[in-house]
């Protein structure tokens, strides 16, 4: 069963070497980069986890979601609601709780949306995400069944005054937090690569290529897609939790359409279906974003103010000249279309 041209599931040895060198660079970066750039790279790694969670849907299963940011925001809000103004809460129960909350919401929403296909799936995912967005945006406090008051902060958002308490290590230390995020990134990547080459992952790839044929040979596509949707939502919740812990602030924009669109662009930029592309795409998107925002003015024309224009042109160029994304472009230069299964 062949994968579509836009997917590069198997990675050539040269790309794996580049990824290993990138990991070494990330490990060494805190010793050479300033604290400001450490935080920037940590943010890129969090967004890379978010992009990988979407790639499980978009690149592996073939489901394009315009509402994936809802679960990213839910992870951040779960941390905010579980946190206390008097001191830090434990990482070891709040992190699983945030992932569970995002996963449960994805399970419930997915039960309805995975029954749809194509443009209908895209629009329904966006509709559910917008419902959650406005639920948070319009309510500073929400009483659940009149028993559980949730301080959502409305459009102003919610502050998180303390990073979670890990006990064994201090997440208030920015270098320690950096390495914790890096560990989460690596573990998420390894987990998703194992999923990709498991029987479950192969079934998802088959659904992407030809769902009708998979159903004809006896695979229940609904269950597979719902499981992928739930798992993707849970991992997005992990990224949202880390985002809230780093920034100390969450607001409804984390659930907005623009955040979902950013994730889609990250996946497309890097290359779909292999998860390494999502990491490359997240780093490339954030790097180009900072680069375009800092462009100098030309006469009276403020080029940095129009960074969206340059970013759009950059993304169009990648799509036109490198349909497999930046990782596929690198694979093309190596002279190989892909190696054997890892």
C-alpha positions as CSV (number, residue, x, y, z in Angstrom):
1,X,0.0,0.0,0.0
2,X,1.8,3.1,-1.2
3,X,1.5,6.5,0.6
4,X,0.5,9.7,-1.1
5,X,3.4,11.8,-2.6
6,X,3.0,14.4,0.2
7,X,3.8,11.8,2.9
8,X,7.4,10.8,3.8
9,X,6.8,8.1,6.4
10,X,10.2,6.4,6.1
11,X,13.2,8.6,6.8
12,X,16.5,8.2,4.9
13,X,19.6,7.6,7.1
14,X,20.9,11.1,6.3
15,X,17.8,12.7,7.7
16,X,18.0,10.6,10.8
17,X,21.6,11.8,11.2
18,X,20.4,15.4,10.8
19,X,17.7,14.8,13.4
20,X,20.2,13.3,15.8
21,X,22.5,16.4,15.3
22,X,19.5,18.6,16.0
23,X,18.8,16.8,19.2
24,X,22.5,17.3,20.3
25,X,22.2,21.0,19.4
26,X,19.0,21.3,21.6
27,X,20.7,19.6,24.5
28,X,23.7,21.9,24.3
29,X,21.8,25.1,23.6
30,X,21.2,26.2,27.2
31,X,25.0,26.4,27.7
32,X,25.5,28.8,24.8
33,X,22.2,30.6,24.4
34,X,20.9,33.4,26.6
35,X,17.9,32.9,28.9
36,X,15.7,34.8,26.4
37,X,16.5,32.4,23.6
38,X,16.2,29.4,25.9
39,X,12.6,30.4,26.5
40,X,12.0,31.0,22.7
41,X,13.4,27.5,21.9
42,X,11.3,26.0,24.7
43,X,8.2,27.6,23.1
44,X,9.2,26.1,19.7
45,X,9.5,22.7,21.3
46,X,6.0,23.0,22.9
47,X,4.6,24.0,19.5
48,X,6.4,21.1,17.9
49,X,4.5,18.7,20.3
50,X,1.3,20.5,19.3
51,X,2.1,20.1,15.6
52,X,3.0,16.4,16.0
53,X,-0.4,15.8,17.6
54,X,-2.1,17.3,14.6
55,X,0.1,15.4,12.2
56,X,-1.3,12.2,13.7
57,X,-4.7,13.3,12.3
58,X,-3.7,15.3,9.2
59,X,-0.6,13.4,8.0
60,X,-1.2,9.9,9.1
61,X,-5.0,9.5,9.1
62,X,-5.8,12.1,6.4
63,X,-8.2,14.2,8.6
64,X,-7.7,17.9,8.4
65,X,-9.0,19.6,11.5
66,X,-9.5,23.4,11.9
67,X,-10.4,23.0,15.5
68,X,-7.4,21.2,17.0
69,X,-6.4,24.2,19.0
70,X,-9.4,23.6,21.3
71,X,-7.6,20.7,23.0
72,X,-4.4,22.8,23.2
73,X,-6.3,25.5,25.0
74,X,-8.1,22.9,27.2
75,X,-4.7,21.6,28.5
76,X,-3.6,25.1,29.4
77,X,-7.0,25.9,31.1
78,X,-6.9,22.6,33.0
79,X,-3.6,23.7,34.6
80,X,-5.0,27.1,35.3
81,X,-8.1,25.8,37.0
82,X,-6.2,23.2,39.0
83,X,-3.6,25.7,40.2
84,X,-3.7,27.5,43.4
85,X,-2.9,31.2,44.3
86,X,-1.2,30.0,47.5
87,X,1.5,27.8,46.0
88,X,2.4,25.3,43.3
89,X,0.4,22.2,42.6
90,X,2.0,18.8,41.9
91,X,3.1,18.1,38.3
92,X,2.5,14.4,38.8
93,X,-1.3,14.6,39.0
94,X,-2.1,17.9,37.2
95,X,-0.2,16.9,34.0
96,X,-2.1,13.6,33.6
97,X,-5.4,15.4,34.6
98,X,-4.9,18.0,31.9
99,X,-4.1,15.3,29.3
100,X,-7.1,13.4,30.4
101,X,-9.4,16.4,30.2
102,X,-8.2,17.2,26.6
103,X,-8.5,13.5,25.6
104,X,-12.1,13.2,27.0
105,X,-13.2,16.3,25.2
106,X,-11.6,15.0,22.0
107,X,-13.4,11.6,22.6
108,X,-16.8,13.2,23.0
109,X,-16.4,15.7,20.1
110,X,-14.8,13.0,17.9
111,X,-17.7,10.7,18.4
112,X,-19.7,13.2,16.3
113,X,-17.2,14.7,13.9
114,X,-15.5,11.5,12.7
115,X,-18.8,10.4,11.1
116,X,-18.3,13.2,8.6
117,X,-15.8,13.4,5.8
118,X,-14.0,16.0,3.7
119,X,-15.1,19.6,3.9
120,X,-17.8,18.6,6.4
121,X,-15.3,17.2,8.8
122,X,-13.2,20.4,8.5
123,X,-16.1,22.7,9.2
124,X,-17.6,20.6,12.1
125,X,-14.2,20.5,13.9
126,X,-14.0,24.3,13.6
127,X,-17.6,24.7,14.8
128,X,-17.0,22.7,18.0
129,X,-13.7,24.6,18.6
130,X,-15.5,27.9,18.2
131,X,-18.2,26.8,20.6
132,X,-15.5,26.1,23.3
133,X,-13.8,29.4,22.4
134,X,-16.9,31.5,22.9
135,X,-17.8,29.5,26.0
136,X,-14.6,30.6,27.6
137,X,-14.5,34.1,26.0
138,X,-17.9,35.1,27.2
139,X,-17.7,33.8,30.8
140,X,-15.4,35.1,33.5
141,X,-16.9,32.4,35.8
142,X,-18.9,29.3,34.9
143,X,-20.8,27.2,37.3
144,X,-21.0,23.6,36.3
145,X,-24.4,22.2,37.6
146,X,-24.3,25.0,40.1
147,X,-21.7,23.1,42.2
148,X,-18.3,23.7,40.6
149,X,-17.4,27.3,39.9
150,X,-14.8,27.6,37.2
151,X,-12.9,30.9,37.0
152,X,-12.3,31.2,33.2
153,X,-11.4,34.9,33.2
154,X,-13.4,35.6,30.1
155,X,-11.5,37.5,27.3
156,X,-8.9,38.6,29.9
157,X,-7.7,35.0,30.5
158,X,-6.3,33.5,33.6
159,X,-2.9,33.8,35.3
160,X,-0.9,30.9,36.6
161,X,1.2,32.2,39.4
162,X,3.4,29.1,40.0
163,X,4.9,26.5,37.8
164,X,3.9,23.0,38.8
165,X,5.9,21.3,41.5
166,X,7.8,18.3,40.2
167,X,9.4,17.4,43.6
168,X,12.5,15.8,42.1
169,X,13.5,18.9,40.1
170,X,12.6,22.6,40.1
171,X,10.6,23.7,37.1
172,X,10.9,27.4,38.2
173,X,14.5,27.1,37.1
174,X,14.3,28.0,33.4
175,X,17.0,25.6,32.3
176,X,15.4,22.7,34.1
177,X,12.1,23.6,32.5
178,X,13.8,23.7,29.1
179,X,15.1,20.2,29.6
180,X,11.7,19.0,30.8
181,X,10.1,20.3,27.7
182,X,12.8,18.7,25.6
183,X,12.2,15.3,27.3
184,X,8.5,15.6,26.6
185,X,9.3,16.4,22.9
186,X,11.6,13.4,22.5
187,X,9.2,11.0,24.3
188,X,6.2,12.2,22.2
189,X,8.2,11.7,19.0
190,X,9.4,8.2,19.9
191,X,5.8,7.3,21.0
192,X,4.2,8.5,17.8
193,X,6.9,6.9,15.6
194,X,6.1,3.6,17.3
195,X,2.4,4.2,16.8
196,X,3.0,5.0,13.1
197,X,4.6,1.6,12.5
198,X,2.3,-0.4,14.7
199,X,-0.7,-2.3,13.3
200,X,-2.9,0.5,14.5
201,X,-0.8,3.1,12.7
202,X,-0.7,1.0,9.5
203,X,-4.5,0.9,9.6
204,X,-4.7,4.7,10.0
205,X,-2.4,5.0,6.9
206,X,-4.6,2.7,5.0
207,X,-7.7,4.7,5.9
208,X,-5.9,7.8,4.6
209,X,-5.0,6.2,1.3
210,X,-8.4,4.4,0.7
211,X,-10.9,4.2,3.5
212,X,-13.5,2.4,1.4
213,X,-11.0,-0.4,0.6
214,X,-10.1,-0.7,4.3
215,X,-13.8,-1.0,5.3
216,X,-14.2,-3.6,2.6
217,X,-11.5,-5.8,4.0
218,X,-13.0,-5.6,7.5
219,X,-11.5,-2.7,9.3
220,X,-13.9,-0.6,11.3
221,X,-12.7,2.9,10.2
222,X,-14.9,4.7,12.7
223,X,-13.2,3.2,15.7
224,X,-9.7,3.8,14.3
225,X,-10.4,7.4,13.4
226,X,-12.0,8.1,16.8
227,X,-9.0,6.6,18.6
228,X,-6.6,8.7,16.6
229,X,-8.8,11.8,17.2
230,X,-8.8,11.2,20.9
231,X,-5.0,10.5,21.1
232,X,-4.3,13.6,19.1
233,X,-6.5,15.7,21.4
234,X,-4.7,14.3,24.5
235,X,-1.3,15.1,23.1
236,X,-2.4,18.6,22.2
237,X,-3.5,18.9,25.8
238,X,0.0,18.0,26.9
239,X,1.4,20.8,24.7
240,X,-1.2,23.3,26.1
241,X,-0.3,22.3,29.7
242,X,3.4,23.0,29.0
243,X,2.5,26.3,27.3
244,X,0.5,27.4,30.3
245,X,3.3,26.3,32.7
246,X,5.9,28.3,30.7
247,X,4.0,31.5,30.0
248,X,2.0,31.6,33.3
249,X,-1.0,32.8,31.4
250,X,-3.8,31.3,29.3
251,X,-6.5,33.0,27.3
252,X,-9.2,32.1,24.8
253,X,-6.9,32.8,21.9
254,X,-5.2,29.5,22.5
255,X,-8.4,27.8,21.4
256,X,-9.0,30.1,18.4
257,X,-9.1,29.4,14.7
258,X,-5.7,31.2,14.2
259,X,-3.9,28.7,16.5
260,X,-5.4,25.8,14.6
261,X,-4.3,27.4,11.3
262,X,-0.8,27.9,12.7
263,X,-0.6,24.2,13.5
264,X,-1.7,23.2,10.0
265,X,0.9,25.4,8.5
266,X,3.6,23.9,10.7
267,X,2.7,20.4,9.6
268,X,2.6,21.4,5.9
269,X,5.9,23.3,6.1
270,X,7.8,20.4,7.6
271,X,6.1,17.6,5.7
272,X,3.3,15.3,6.7
273,X,3.1,11.8,8.0
274,X,6.4,11.3,9.8
275,X,6.3,13.6,12.9
276,X,9.9,14.7,12.3
277,X,8.5,17.1,9.7
278,X,6.1,18.5,12.3
279,X,9.1,19.3,14.5
280,X,11.0,20.9,11.6
281,X,7.9,22.8,10.5
282,X,7.3,24.2,14.0
283,X,10.8,25.4,14.4
284,X,10.9,26.8,10.8
285,X,7.5,28.6,11.3
286,X,8.5,30.3,14.5
287,X,12.0,31.2,13.3
288,X,10.6,32.8,10.1
289,X,7.9,34.5,12.2
290,X,10.6,36.2,14.4
291,X,12.7,37.0,11.3
292,X,9.9,38.6,9.4
293,X,8.7,40.6,12.4
294,X,12.2,42.1,12.8
295,X,12.6,43.1,9.1
296,X,13.9,46.7,8.9
297,X,11.8,49.5,7.4
298,X,12.4,50.5,3.8
299,X,11.8,54.2,3.7
300,X,8.3,54.8,5.0
301,X,7.3,51.2,4.4
302,X,7.4,49.1,7.6
303,X,8.2,45.6,6.3
304,X,8.1,44.0,9.8
305,X,4.5,45.2,10.3
306,X,3.4,43.2,7.3
307,X,5.0,39.9,8.4
308,X,1.9,38.0,7.5
309,X,2.5,38.9,3.8
310,X,6.1,37.5,3.9
311,X,5.0,34.4,5.8
312,X,2.3,33.7,3.3
313,X,4.7,34.0,0.4
314,X,7.2,31.7,2.2
315,X,4.5,29.1,2.8
316,X,3.3,29.3,-0.8
317,X,6.9,28.9,-2.1
318,X,7.4,25.8,0.1
319,X,4.2,24.2,-1.1
320,X,5.0,24.9,-4.8
321,X,8.6,23.9,-4.8
322,X,8.7,21.3,-2.0
323,X,5.3,19.6,-1.8
324,X,6.7,17.1,0.7
325,X,7.7,20.0,3.0
326,X,11.1,21.0,4.2
327,X,12.0,17.5,5.4
328,X,11.1,16.1,1.9
329,X,13.2,18.8,0.4
330,X,16.2,17.6,2.4
331,X,15.4,14.0,1.4
332,X,15.4,15.1,-2.3
333,X,18.9,16.5,-1.9
334,X,20.1,13.2,-0.4
335,X,19.0,11.5,-3.7
336,X,16.7,9.0,-1.9
337,X,13.0,8.9,-1.5
338,X,13.1,7.1,1.8
339,X,14.8,4.4,3.6
340,X,13.5,1.1,4.9
341,X,11.2,0.8,7.9
342,X,13.1,1.8,11.0
